[in-house]
Amino acid sequence: MLSEVRRTRPPHWEKLINQVAIAAGTKIVEPSHPLHQIGRFEAIGTRGVGGFGVVFEARDPELDRRVALKLCQTRGPEAAETLMNEARLLARLTHPNIVTIYEPGRHDDDVFFVMEYVNGVNAHRFSRQDPAPSWERLVDIYRGAGRGLAAAHDAGIVHGDFKPSNVLLDQQLWPRVADFGLAQVMIDHAPDDEQEGLRQRAGTLPYMAPEVLRGQAGGARADQWSFCVSLWESLEDALPYEGWTSGELLAAIEREQPWAMNPEVPEAVRAVLRVGLAEEPSERYPDMHALVAALDGLRQPVVEGRSSPPRRGGFLGAMLLACGVGLGGGMMLGTGPADEPDRATIDPASERRPGGLHDEKHTSLEQVIAAIELGNIEEANATWEAEDRVRALNGAPRIMDDFRVAEAFLAAAMALQGRDSEKSQSAARKAIVWADRTSELLRREQGRGPQNYALQVADAEEITNAAVDILVTERR
């Protein structure tokens, strides 16, 4: 069995990888030379090789779009048909935190999936960067991934192989969950004496729930266990339980508490994850929605007498108005004195400080908003990213202007709906990034003084919610 685990890639895969590399290299020297084709797709290069598949970056010539093509090693016609059926089911699943599957196909005896191309890193690699990401950043990434899992469960789809390497992050660190059910299908169709080794080779074993280790069918709460193991590992840089075999891992789960190694991770975060790591499935959260809500609670300030920030009406109506008449300034305020924020939350001198709106050494906020309104989404975002970094280094005010940028991107996303889906989605994602950054800065301020920023955080969250709705609509 160990020789099976250590075996090299199938010879026909090695040949295909070489053919793709040779064609791509030749095209650099001779632009007219064709790329190697897999089905109708033009393979640009190999982007990853795992235990059960090889991923190519490719181009769909019919739609002129870049895609990811995952070729899966298939064990016989029954496994191939199961994979094709799984792909057809997953292709109907649309959510901004799930990698979209466009279509399945066949290449010789193997099955491939054509998917949305995510240009970035996975959560496993991201969590091991130096310097390490903050616990807040990691929790936020997994909150997004958790929403994707919850949506899949609502549709009756269990992932079955959730782990950090299956959470893909784009350039804005937007998380998408990939590879629903694929590894499990291939393991299920392998001979019994090979299944343990295949789980080790796929990196699946450390994330398996105890009931699955005991041979029971895994369901949504098994995905919940895998999710909590993944986030725990990302935060602590260590698995909560370790074992080289199913038996060793199960024994560790039954006799030990999960290992806590990072002093910067709040105990409240571990307390949430320990519920999801309960040995008995019935003692875990009732569903992924409840788990994500618990994580959301860790990232929201406590408002006296409330469990979450209040929501205020009229926000989306105001944004629709902004699409037609241009973008106004500042935080969205209520219509009466009772809805006005504490005046200390908005610094009246902000526009007169270095790095403020009228400091000519820095980018004008109005210029960036004008670029967004003209549809120059990427250019405007890159410009404001650079300006925001300068302000952060100088200790200059950022919150109010970051909010306005988020507001502008959302207005652009709404205006572009139905006219330019790609730009609309890009603007929506950037609205989410800047709204989340605004919320994070507000929470930091919350910890430095007595002011209550709950209303402003609620405004930023309304932008996020509206942008997510646009992504869901545009990706259908």
MIVEX-918544 format. One record per residue (C-alpha): residue number from 1; residue in three letters; x, y, z. Coordinates in pm, 1 decimal. Example, Ala and Ser with C-alpha at 12.3 -4.5 7.8 and 13.67 -1.06 7.14 Angstrom:
i,aa,c1,c2,c3
1,Ala,1230.0,-450.0,780.0
2,Ser,1367.0,-106.0,714.0
// end
This chain:
i,aa,c1,c2,c3
1,Met,0.0,0.0,0.0
2,Leu,284.8,242.2,79.8
3,Ser,425.7,196.3,-268.1
4,Glu,82.1,292.8,-400.6
5,Val,84.4,608.8,-187.5
6,Arg,427.7,709.9,-312.9
7,Arg,370.9,626.6,-675.5
8,Thr,434.5,888.2,-942.3
9,Arg,170.3,1050.7,-1155.3
10,Pro,17.0,831.3,-1428.7
11,Pro,239.7,820.7,-1740.1
12,His,-29.0,972.6,-1959.7
13,Trp,-47.3,1271.2,-1722.8
14,Glu,328.0,1318.9,-1739.3
15,Lys,304.8,1313.9,-2117.5
16,Leu,18.8,1565.2,-2118.3
17,Ile,199.1,1802.1,-1878.3
18,Asn,506.6,1792.2,-2102.4
19,Gln,298.7,1854.8,-2415.8
20,Val,135.1,2157.1,-2253.5
21,Ala,471.9,2299.1,-2141.3
22,Ile,636.4,2246.9,-2481.7
23,Ala,349.3,2411.0,-2672.9
24,Ala,336.8,2707.7,-2431.1
25,Gly,714.4,2753.6,-2451.3
26,Thr,713.9,2736.2,-2830.0
27,Lys,435.7,2996.3,-2847.0
28,Ile,654.3,3245.1,-2660.3
29,Val,913.4,3220.6,-2940.2
30,Glu,663.3,3169.5,-3222.6
31,Pro,337.0,3353.9,-3137.0
32,Ser,151.4,3175.4,-3418.2
33,His,221.0,2832.1,-3266.6
34,Pro,-98.0,2677.8,-3120.3
35,Leu,-131.0,2586.8,-2753.6
36,His,-197.3,2223.6,-2666.3
37,Gln,-568.9,2148.2,-2654.0
38,Ile,-765.9,1951.6,-2395.0
39,Gly,-1106.4,1915.8,-2550.8
40,Arg,-1175.4,2256.7,-2701.4
41,Phe,-971.2,2433.2,-2433.5
42,Glu,-623.4,2578.3,-2495.7
43,Ala,-389.8,2483.9,-2209.4
44,Ile,-171.3,2778.8,-2104.5
45,Gly,23.5,2601.0,-1830.9
46,Thr,13.8,2360.5,-1536.6
47,Arg,-88.9,2529.5,-1212.2
48,Gly,-96.9,2241.0,-964.0
49,Val,-78.1,1866.5,-921.7
50,Gly,-248.7,1688.7,-632.9
51,Gly,-328.1,1341.0,-518.1
52,Phe,-617.0,1294.4,-760.6
53,Gly,-583.8,1559.9,-1025.8
54,Val,-379.4,1806.6,-1223.4
55,Val,-496.1,2165.3,-1274.2
56,Phe,-424.9,2359.8,-1591.6
57,Glu,-474.8,2725.3,-1660.8
58,Ala,-658.5,2732.9,-1991.1
59,Arg,-848.5,2951.4,-2232.9
60,Asp,-1197.4,2886.7,-2359.3
61,Pro,-1176.3,3004.6,-2723.3
62,Glu,-1553.5,3007.3,-2766.8
63,Leu,-1614.1,3252.2,-2481.4
64,Asp,-1264.7,3407.7,-2481.5
65,Arg,-1222.8,3367.7,-2108.0
66,Arg,-955.7,3222.3,-1883.9
67,Val,-1058.5,2910.1,-1693.8
68,Ala,-912.9,2645.9,-1466.4
69,Leu,-931.8,2291.1,-1603.4
70,Lys,-896.7,2014.6,-1345.6
71,Leu,-823.5,1671.2,-1490.1
72,Cys,-924.3,1395.3,-1246.1
73,Gln,-773.1,1050.7,-1234.7
74,Thr,-1067.4,817.5,-1290.1
75,Arg,-1082.9,454.5,-1181.9
76,Gly,-1313.7,290.3,-1431.7
77,Pro,-1636.0,387.5,-1610.5
78,Glu,-1850.5,382.5,-1294.3
79,Ala,-1626.9,638.1,-1121.5
80,Ala,-1620.5,848.4,-1437.9
81,Glu,-1998.7,854.4,-1460.9
82,Thr,-2027.1,942.5,-1090.7
83,Leu,-1786.9,1232.5,-1138.8
84,Met,-1979.1,1358.0,-1442.5
85,Asn,-2304.2,1348.9,-1244.6
86,Glu,-2137.2,1528.2,-953.4
87,Ala,-2012.5,1799.9,-1189.5
88,Arg,-2357.8,1852.0,-1339.9
89,Leu,-2500.6,1894.7,-988.7
90,Leu,-2225.4,2134.8,-881.3
91,Ala,-2262.4,2342.2,-1198.2
92,Arg,-2606.7,2444.5,-1070.3
93,Leu,-2456.1,2575.0,-745.5
94,Thr,-2394.8,2952.3,-757.5
95,His,-2252.0,3151.8,-468.3
96,Pro,-1978.7,3419.2,-447.5
97,Asn,-1782.9,3202.9,-199.3
98,Ile,-1786.8,2888.8,-416.7
99,Val,-1569.0,2828.2,-722.5
100,Thr,-1810.5,2810.9,-1015.0
101,Ile,-1800.7,2493.3,-1224.3
102,Tyr,-1887.8,2575.7,-1583.9
103,Glu,-1899.5,2228.7,-1736.9
104,Pro,-1754.9,1875.0,-1719.8
105,Gly,-1580.5,1694.0,-2003.9
106,Arg,-1386.2,1379.8,-2096.8
107,His,-1022.3,1348.2,-2200.8
108,Asp,-946.1,990.4,-2301.1
109,Asp,-1049.2,780.7,-1996.9
110,Asp,-1034.6,1070.3,-1748.2
111,Val,-1290.9,1333.1,-1649.8
112,Phe,-1216.5,1704.4,-1632.9
113,Phe,-1398.2,1998.3,-1477.1
114,Val,-1387.5,2346.1,-1629.9
115,Met,-1403.4,2599.2,-1350.8
116,Glu,-1374.1,2965.4,-1268.6
117,Tyr,-1005.5,3064.2,-1266.7
118,Val,-891.1,3210.2,-933.5
119,Asn,-558.0,3390.0,-963.0
120,Gly,-409.5,3379.8,-614.8
121,Val,-313.7,3138.4,-336.5
122,Asn,-496.2,2888.4,-120.1
123,Ala,-565.5,2941.7,249.7
124,His,-299.1,2688.9,350.5
125,Arg,-20.8,2885.4,182.3
126,Phe,-164.0,3220.3,288.1
127,Ser,-168.7,3122.9,657.7
128,Arg,202.7,3033.2,639.6
129,Gln,320.8,3365.0,504.2
130,Asp,592.2,3557.4,687.1
131,Pro,486.6,3767.4,867.6
132,Ala,188.4,3555.0,960.2
133,Pro,-158.7,3698.1,891.0
134,Ser,-350.1,3828.6,1191.0
135,Trp,-609.6,3606.1,1354.0
136,Glu,-871.4,3860.6,1246.6
137,Arg,-773.8,3825.4,881.7
138,Leu,-781.5,3445.9,898.6
139,Val,-1118.9,3439.9,1071.9
140,Asp,-1259.7,3675.5,807.8
141,Ile,-1135.7,3448.9,528.1
142,Tyr,-1296.7,3145.6,686.0
143,Arg,-1620.0,3333.6,754.2
144,Gly,-1647.7,3373.7,376.3
145,Ala,-1559.8,3010.3,314.5
146,Gly,-1815.3,2910.3,576.6
147,Arg,-2086.1,3099.1,391.7
148,Gly,-1999.1,2903.2,80.2
149,Leu,-2023.9,2573.9,270.0
150,Ala,-2355.5,2680.5,422.3
151,Ala,-2498.1,2760.0,77.6
152,Ala,-2388.6,2420.0,-52.1
153,His,-2549.5,2244.7,245.0
154,Asp,-2870.6,2438.9,182.7
155,Ala,-2865.9,2291.0,-169.2
156,Gly,-2816.2,1940.1,-29.1
157,Ile,-2446.4,1920.7,-128.4
158,Val,-2182.4,1800.2,116.9
159,His,-1820.8,1888.0,47.4
160,Gly,-1663.0,1577.9,201.3
161,Asp,-1303.8,1703.9,171.1
162,Phe,-1289.8,2053.8,319.1
163,Lys,-933.8,2163.8,404.3
164,Pro,-727.5,2484.5,375.6
165,Ser,-588.9,2397.2,33.4
166,Asn,-946.9,2383.8,-98.9
167,Val,-1010.1,2747.4,-1.2
168,Leu,-884.3,2963.4,-289.6
169,Leu,-807.2,3333.5,-240.6
170,Asp,-794.5,3585.9,-522.7
171,Gln,-580.3,3900.8,-528.5
172,Gln,-824.3,4077.1,-294.6
173,Leu,-821.8,3773.3,-57.1
174,Trp,-1181.6,3690.4,-147.0
175,Pro,-1231.3,3323.6,-48.8
176,Arg,-1394.1,3058.1,-265.5
177,Val,-1439.9,2692.4,-174.6
178,Ala,-1332.8,2439.9,-438.9
179,Asp,-1340.6,2063.6,-505.0
180,Phe,-1679.0,1972.1,-360.7
181,Gly,-1704.2,1595.2,-326.0
182,Leu,-1432.9,1511.1,-580.5
183,Ala,-1178.9,1337.0,-357.6
184,Gln,-1446.6,1137.8,-180.0
185,Val,-1587.8,1006.3,-507.1
186,Met,-1244.5,883.5,-613.9
187,Ile,-1165.2,731.1,-275.2
188,Asp,-1502.1,553.0,-268.8
189,His,-1427.2,389.0,-604.0
190,Ala,-1081.7,267.2,-500.6
191,Pro,-1021.1,-85.6,-366.5
192,Asp,-1074.6,-113.1,9.6
193,Asp,-709.2,-184.0,84.5
194,Glu,-603.1,137.2,-93.8
195,Gln,-846.9,384.2,59.6
196,Glu,-642.8,467.6,371.8
197,Gly,-334.2,540.6,163.3
198,Leu,-534.3,752.0,-79.2
199,Arg,-668.0,965.0,205.2
200,Gln,-312.2,1024.2,324.9
201,Arg,-195.3,1105.8,-26.5
202,Ala,-479.6,1353.7,-74.7
203,Gly,-412.7,1521.6,260.3
204,Thr,-768.8,1442.7,364.2
205,Leu,-710.0,1228.9,673.2
206,Pro,-622.3,1504.3,929.7
207,Tyr,-949.7,1685.6,856.9
208,Met,-1184.7,1385.2,878.0
209,Ala,-1456.2,1389.1,1144.6
210,Pro,-1450.9,1110.0,1405.6
211,Glu,-1775.7,958.3,1279.7
212,Val,-1621.4,929.9,931.6
213,Leu,-1306.6,773.9,1079.8
214,Arg,-1536.9,513.7,1237.3
215,Gly,-1676.5,426.2,894.9
216,Gln,-2002.0,621.5,910.1
217,Ala,-2129.0,841.4,628.5
218,Gly,-2017.9,1201.8,649.0
219,Gly,-2276.3,1479.0,632.9
220,Ala,-2297.3,1853.1,683.9
221,Arg,-2173.1,1828.3,1042.7
222,Ala,-1870.5,1631.9,925.4
223,Asp,-1796.6,1927.0,695.1
224,Gln,-1833.4,2149.4,1000.8
225,Trp,-1566.9,1944.7,1183.1
226,Ser,-1332.2,1972.2,883.3
227,Phe,-1392.3,2347.2,867.1
228,Cys,-1303.2,2390.4,1236.0
229,Val,-990.0,2175.0,1202.6
230,Ser,-886.5,2389.4,905.0
231,Leu,-935.8,2721.6,1081.8
232,Trp,-770.3,2589.8,1398.8
233,Glu,-467.0,2480.3,1197.8
234,Ser,-447.6,2815.6,1017.0
235,Leu,-461.8,3008.1,1346.3
236,Glu,-233.3,2786.1,1555.4
237,Asp,3.0,2664.7,1280.3
238,Ala,-68.4,2314.6,1409.3
239,Leu,-344.9,2058.1,1375.2
240,Pro,-572.2,2018.7,1678.3
241,Tyr,-528.1,1640.1,1661.3
242,Glu,-262.4,1430.6,1490.5
243,Gly,-234.9,1071.0,1378.4
244,Trp,-69.0,885.5,1091.1
245,Thr,-361.0,646.6,1046.6
246,Ser,-735.8,661.5,1099.4
247,Gly,-696.1,462.9,1422.7
248,Glu,-423.5,689.3,1562.0
249,Leu,-615.7,1003.5,1475.4
250,Leu,-938.2,872.9,1626.7
251,Ala,-754.0,774.9,1946.6
252,Ala,-609.8,1128.5,1972.1
253,Ile,-957.7,1280.4,1929.4
254,Glu,-1101.9,1054.0,2198.7
255,Arg,-834.7,1121.7,2463.6
256,Glu,-702.8,1475.1,2403.2
257,Gln,-809.2,1837.5,2398.2
258,Pro,-711.6,2026.3,2080.6
259,Trp,-366.1,2179.2,2100.5
260,Ala,-354.3,2558.2,2153.1
261,Met,-16.8,2705.8,2055.9
262,Asn,-58.5,3067.5,1944.4
263,Pro,-85.3,3314.6,2237.2
264,Glu,-225.8,3583.8,2006.6
265,Val,-543.8,3387.7,1931.2
266,Pro,-821.3,3492.4,2172.2
267,Glu,-973.9,3215.2,2378.8
268,Ala,-1314.8,3324.4,2252.2
269,Val,-1212.7,3210.3,1902.2
270,Arg,-1105.2,2869.8,2033.2
271,Ala,-1429.4,2839.8,2228.9
272,Val,-1629.4,2879.3,1905.8
273,Leu,-1417.4,2618.6,1728.1
274,Arg,-1432.1,2369.2,2015.9
275,Val,-1809.4,2347.6,1969.1
276,Gly,-1755.6,2252.9,1604.3
277,Leu,-1492.0,2000.6,1720.4
278,Ala,-1726.6,1817.2,1955.5
279,Glu,-1675.1,1444.5,1914.7
280,Glu,-2049.6,1381.4,1893.9
281,Pro,-2205.6,1543.1,1583.2
282,Ser,-2522.5,1630.7,1777.9
283,Glu,-2315.6,1851.5,2010.6
284,Arg,-2180.2,2066.4,1728.8
285,Tyr,-2355.3,2370.2,1583.0
286,Pro,-2688.4,2283.8,1422.0
287,Asp,-2556.4,2399.8,1083.3
288,Met,-2286.3,2608.0,918.2
289,His,-2503.0,2918.9,938.0
290,Ala,-2488.1,2900.3,1317.6
291,Leu,-2110.4,2848.0,1316.6
292,Val,-2052.0,3141.5,1081.9
293,Ala,-2282.3,3356.5,1297.5
294,Ala,-2068.7,3269.0,1600.5
295,Leu,-1755.9,3376.0,1411.2
296,Asp,-1933.3,3693.0,1297.1
297,Gly,-1998.3,3773.2,1662.5
298,Leu,-1622.8,3768.8,1730.4
299,Arg,-1570.1,4040.9,1471.3
300,Gln,-1848.2,4276.9,1583.8
301,Pro,-1835.5,4525.1,1872.6
302,Val,-2073.4,4456.5,2160.2
303,Val,-2348.8,4717.1,2177.4
304,Glu,-2506.7,4771.0,2515.8
305,Gly,-2837.9,4591.5,2528.3
306,Arg,-2788.5,4432.3,2183.9
307,Ser,-2622.2,4120.3,2051.7
308,Ser,-2535.8,4273.3,1712.9
309,Pro,-2519.4,4618.8,1548.9
310,Pro,-2858.2,4765.1,1454.0
311,Arg,-2964.9,4779.9,1090.0
312,Arg,-3115.9,5094.8,947.8
313,Gly,-3362.3,5121.9,664.2
314,Gly,-3322.1,5317.7,343.6
315,Phe,-2961.5,5224.2,268.3
316,Leu,-3016.8,5042.7,-62.0
317,Gly,-3258.4,5307.8,-177.2
318,Ala,-2991.9,5569.9,-116.9
319,Met,-2741.6,5363.1,-313.8
320,Leu,-2979.7,5330.2,-607.6
321,Leu,-3018.6,5707.0,-603.0
322,Ala,-2639.0,5741.9,-600.2
323,Cys,-2619.2,5540.4,-921.4
324,Gly,-2831.1,5800.1,-1097.8
325,Val,-2711.0,6133.5,-957.8
326,Gly,-2351.7,6071.3,-849.7
327,Leu,-2202.0,5993.0,-513.6
328,Gly,-2249.1,6203.6,-206.5
329,Gly,-2005.3,6216.1,80.4
330,Gly,-1947.8,6060.8,412.8
331,Met,-2122.3,5805.7,626.8
332,Met,-2490.5,5741.2,569.6
333,Leu,-2683.3,5921.1,843.1
334,Gly,-3035.7,5863.2,966.6
335,Thr,-3320.4,6107.8,922.7
336,Gly,-3350.7,6219.0,1283.0
337,Pro,-3134.9,6318.4,1579.3
338,Ala,-3169.2,5975.8,1739.0
339,Asp,-2990.0,5816.4,1441.1
340,Glu,-2694.6,6053.0,1433.2
341,Pro,-2359.7,5907.0,1538.6
342,Asp,-2155.3,6039.5,1823.9
343,Arg,-1989.0,6349.8,1679.4
344,Ala,-1654.3,6225.4,1811.4
345,Thr,-1665.2,5942.7,1559.6
346,Ile,-1603.0,6176.9,1264.6
347,Asp,-1297.6,6398.3,1295.1
348,Pro,-1384.0,6748.2,1163.4
349,Ala,-1013.7,6818.9,1103.1
350,Ser,-958.1,6512.3,887.2
351,Glu,-956.4,6700.4,558.6
352,Arg,-692.8,6944.6,683.1
353,Arg,-435.2,6690.8,801.1
354,Pro,-149.8,6552.8,586.4
355,Gly,-293.1,6283.7,365.2
356,Gly,-643.7,6429.8,391.0
357,Leu,-870.6,6516.4,101.3
358,His,-711.7,6853.5,22.9
359,Asp,-349.6,6752.9,61.4
360,Glu,-222.4,6793.7,-296.5
361,Lys,71.6,6559.4,-231.1
362,His,-170.3,6268.1,-230.4
363,Thr,-437.9,6131.3,-459.5
364,Ser,-766.5,6318.2,-453.7
365,Leu,-1056.9,6110.3,-331.6
366,Glu,-1278.3,6281.3,-589.0
367,Gln,-1042.6,6173.4,-868.1
368,Val,-1067.3,5811.0,-758.1
369,Ile,-1446.4,5826.4,-729.6
370,Ala,-1466.2,5989.1,-1073.7
371,Ala,-1255.8,5705.3,-1217.7
372,Ile,-1489.5,5450.0,-1057.5
373,Glu,-1793.9,5625.4,-1203.5
374,Leu,-1627.7,5611.7,-1548.0
375,Gly,-1587.2,5235.0,-1511.8
376,Asn,-1208.9,5231.9,-1459.5
377,Ile,-1249.3,4981.2,-1176.2
378,Glu,-905.4,4819.4,-1161.2
379,Glu,-712.2,5142.4,-1210.8
380,Ala,-914.5,5323.1,-943.6
381,Asn,-870.1,5039.6,-696.7
382,Ala,-492.3,5022.1,-750.0
383,Thr,-464.7,5400.3,-708.0
384,Trp,-662.4,5401.3,-384.0
385,Glu,-470.9,5099.6,-250.9
386,Ala,-148.2,5297.3,-291.3
387,Glu,-300.0,5607.4,-130.2
388,Asp,-441.1,5406.3,158.1
389,Arg,-100.2,5251.2,227.7
390,Val,58.9,5598.1,241.1
391,Arg,-207.6,5720.0,480.8
392,Ala,-160.7,5415.2,700.8
393,Leu,215.7,5475.8,720.0
394,Asn,162.1,5844.7,802.8
395,Gly,-108.5,5777.8,1061.0
396,Ala,-347.0,5992.2,854.5
397,Pro,-728.9,5952.4,869.6
398,Arg,-863.3,5672.6,647.8
399,Ile,-1199.5,5550.3,774.8
400,Met,-1436.6,5801.9,619.9
401,Asp,-1267.3,5804.2,279.4
402,Asp,-1233.6,5423.8,267.3
403,Phe,-1607.8,5408.9,330.2
404,Arg,-1674.8,5649.2,44.4
405,Val,-1462.4,5436.6,-189.0
406,Ala,-1660.0,5127.4,-86.1
407,Glu,-1980.5,5322.9,-148.7
408,Ala,-1857.7,5426.2,-493.6
409,Phe,-1763.3,5073.0,-595.1
410,Leu,-2106.2,4946.0,-487.0
411,Ala,-2281.4,5218.7,-687.5
412,Ala,-2071.6,5123.7,-991.4
413,Ala,-2149.7,4754.9,-944.7
414,Met,-2520.6,4832.4,-937.7
415,Ala,-2499.0,5061.2,-1241.6
416,Leu,-2307.6,4799.2,-1442.2
417,Gln,-2549.7,4514.2,-1367.6
418,Gly,-2695.5,4372.1,-1687.7
419,Arg,-2450.7,4572.9,-1902.4
420,Asp,-2104.6,4446.7,-1808.9
421,Ser,-2122.4,4146.1,-1577.5
422,Glu,-1744.9,4109.4,-1536.7
423,Lys,-1696.9,4473.3,-1436.4
424,Ser,-2002.2,4464.4,-1213.4
425,Gln,-1861.9,4164.7,-1023.9
426,Ser,-1519.2,4326.3,-999.6
427,Ala,-1667.9,4645.0,-856.7
428,Ala,-1880.6,4443.5,-611.8
429,Arg,-1577.3,4253.9,-482.0
430,Lys,-1388.3,4577.1,-431.3
431,Ala,-1685.0,4727.3,-249.4
432,Ile,-1668.1,4433.5,-9.9
433,Val,-1290.5,4472.9,39.5
434,Trp,-1317.9,4843.3,124.9
435,Ala,-1629.9,4799.7,337.7
436,Asp,-1455.0,4526.5,536.1
437,Arg,-1148.6,4746.3,575.9
438,Thr,-1369.6,5027.8,703.6
439,Ser,-1529.7,4791.6,955.8
440,Glu,-1188.9,4668.5,1071.0
441,Leu,-1061.5,5024.0,1125.1
442,Leu,-1378.0,5115.0,1313.6
443,Arg,-1337.1,4814.5,1541.9
444,Arg,-981.1,4916.4,1616.8
445,Glu,-1103.3,5262.7,1713.5
446,Gln,-1372.3,5100.9,1926.7
447,Gly,-1100.7,4941.9,2138.3
448,Arg,-918.5,5271.6,2197.7
449,Gly,-1190.9,5477.9,2355.3
450,Pro,-1547.7,5500.1,2480.4
451,Gln,-1707.7,5590.8,2145.4
452,Asn,-1961.5,5352.2,1999.3
453,Tyr,-1918.3,5285.5,1627.1
454,Ala,-2196.5,5029.7,1588.4
455,Leu,-2401.7,5243.7,1348.0
456,Gln,-2105.6,5306.1,1118.2
457,Val,-2013.2,4936.5,1122.0
458,Ala,-2373.8,4856.6,1030.3
459,Asp,-2347.8,5092.4,730.2
460,Ala,-2032.7,4918.1,611.3
461,Glu,-2198.3,4578.9,652.7
462,Glu,-2493.6,4696.3,444.3
463,Ile,-2248.0,4763.8,160.3
464,Thr,-2104.5,4414.2,199.6
465,Asn,-2449.5,4252.8,197.9
466,Ala,-2561.0,4448.2,-109.0
467,Ala,-2240.2,4363.7,-295.0
468,Val,-2276.3,3993.0,-213.5
469,Asp,-2630.6,4005.1,-354.5
470,Ile,-2491.5,4150.5,-678.4
471,Leu,-2229.0,3876.0,-703.6
472,Val,-2491.6,3607.0,-656.4
473,Thr,-2716.0,3765.0,-922.4
474,Glu,-2440.3,3826.0,-1177.7
475,Arg,-2294.5,3474.7,-1150.8
476,Arg,-2621.4,3298.1,-1227.5
// end
